[in-house]
């Protein structure tokens, strides 16, 4: 089933499309376009919440506020021109406005090493839609990786299938209970089940 998801915030746009083996991401910001694909093997399950703006604009607003107050109470000559005072006062709300323009709330889907993060606006078009899309990503990731690495086959050697199960567990595709069940299934395919000791397999 095809499922596209789009987000827009001011000049920032995101478009996501599911591919057979991963997620295609098309992003544009102020005329700059970037498109890339992340394979399901590289998508993690860790969700990071982030919200912030460019704090430099708040610092600028605070600076001009202090300067304006100093000039207002300064009685020494020569006094600053009223037009300059108005100019400084106008810079304060402008800086605050720029802070809120750059302010954003985002969520990142990543792994424990924070590699290959997928950035999503937290509430575009709304929180429920973003939650549903994240669930869809993780669901399709699980289905794809289980199909590729979690199918036991007697015609294949034991060792790579064992390490595939370990990889699925380490990358949170399956839990410990599912791992134990699949390992039991794998062992049942072989009359004499090998055992893993250290980095060697013994029969």
N, C-alpha and C positions, 0 to 999 in steps of 0.2 A: 504493500500500500504506500503510495507516494504521500509525503508529508513535508510541506515547506513551511518555514516559520520566518517571519520578518519582524524587525524592530527598527524604530526610528526615534532619535532624540536630537532635535535641532538639526545640525548638519551631519550628524553621525547616523549611518544606516548599517544594518546587519541583515543578511539574508542567509538562511541555513537550508540545505537540502540533503536529505538522506541519500547516500549512494549504497551500492551493494555491500561494500566493505568499509564504509566509514561515513564521515560527515563532510560535506562541501560547504565552505564558509566564504561568503562574499561580503566584504566590508568596504565602506567608503566614508571618508571624513574630509570635509572641505575640499572636495575635488580629487583627493588621493584615493585610489582604488587598490584593493588587495584581495586576492582570491587564492585559497589554498584548501587542501583536503587533509583531514586527520583520520587515520585508520583507527578502527575499533581497538586494535591492540595497544594504541597509544592514548586512548581515552581512559582517564581514571574515574574514581567514584567519589573523590573528596570534593566537597562544596565549600568554597570560601566566600564569605560575605564581605563586601567592601563599600564604603561610602566616604566621599571626600570631594573637595573642590580645590582649586589652586589657592592655597593659603596666602600666597604672596599678595593677592588682591586685598585680603583683609589687613595685612600688614601695611599696605599702602594707604588704605582707608584710615587706619589707626594713626599713621604718621601725619597725614594731612589734618586729621582732627586735632591732634596735639598742637601742630603748627598754627592752625586757625585760632585755637584758644589762646595761645601765646600772643599772637598778633592782636587779638581782640582786647586783651588786658594790657598790652604794652603802651605806655604813655610817653615813651621817649621819642625824641625827634630824630630824623624825619619819620613820620608815621607811614605805614604801608597804605597804598592807594586802595580805596573801597573796591574798585574793579578787581584788583588782585585778590582781595579777601573773598569776593564772590566767586572768583575762578577756583580758589582753593576749596571753597565749600562745595562747588559743583563736582569736584573730583572725588569727594567722599562717597556720595550715592552712586556715582559711576563705577567706582572700584567695587563697592558692595554688589552692584548689579552684575558685574563681570564675574564675581565669585559665584553667585547663584547660577549664572549661565554655564560655568564650568563644573558646577557641582553635579555629581551623578552617584547613583547607587547601582552597584553591579554585583553579579555573582560569577564565580569562576569554577568551572568543572576541571579538576586537575587530579594529579596523583600525589603520593606521599613525597615525591621529590620535586613537586611543583613544575613538572615538565609538560609541555604541550597544553597549556591552559586554554579553555574555551571561555571567552568573555560574553556574558549576557547582561543586558540591562535588567535590573531586578523587577521593574514594574512596567515594562513596555511590551505589549499593550496594556497588560495588567498582571498582577502577581499570580493569579490563578492560571493564566495562560502560560506564564514562564514555568511555574511548577509542573504543569502538565507536559511541557516540552522537555524539561529535564528528565522527568520520569520516562518519556518516550526514548530519549537518547540512551539511558541506562538499560532500558528493556531491550532495545534492538542490539545494543552492545552485548548483552548477556546471551541472547538468542544466537547471534552470529558466532561468538567465541565458543559457545558450547557446541555448536554444529561443527566448527572447524577443529577444535582441540579436545572436545569431550566425548567423542564417539569411539567406543572401544571396538577394536578390530583384531581378530585373531590372526589375520594375514599379515599384520605388521609386527615388528619386534616389540618386546615388552618395554625396554628402556625408554624410548622416546615417548611412548604413551604414558608411562609413569611420570616423566618429567613434565609432560603437558598438563597432567592433573595437578601437579605441584604448582605449576605456573598459574593455572586457573584459581587455585586457592590463594596464592600470594597476591594476585591481582583482584581479589574480591569478586570474581565471577561466580564462584560457588562458595558455600560456607563449609565448615568442618564436617558437618553431618553429611552433606552431599558428597564431599571429598571421600569420606570413608565408604559411602555406598558405591561410588564409582570405582574406588580402589578394589573393593571386594568383587565387583563385576569384572574388573580387569584380571584379577588373580584367578577367577573361576574359569577364564578362557584357556588357562595353561595347566596341563596335567601336573607339571612340576613347577610351581610358582617361584620365580626368582625373588630374591630379597635384596633390598638396597642397603649396603653397609658403607658409610662414608661416600666415596666417589666411585665405588666399584659395585658391580652386580654379581651376586653369588647365587648358584643354583643348588 
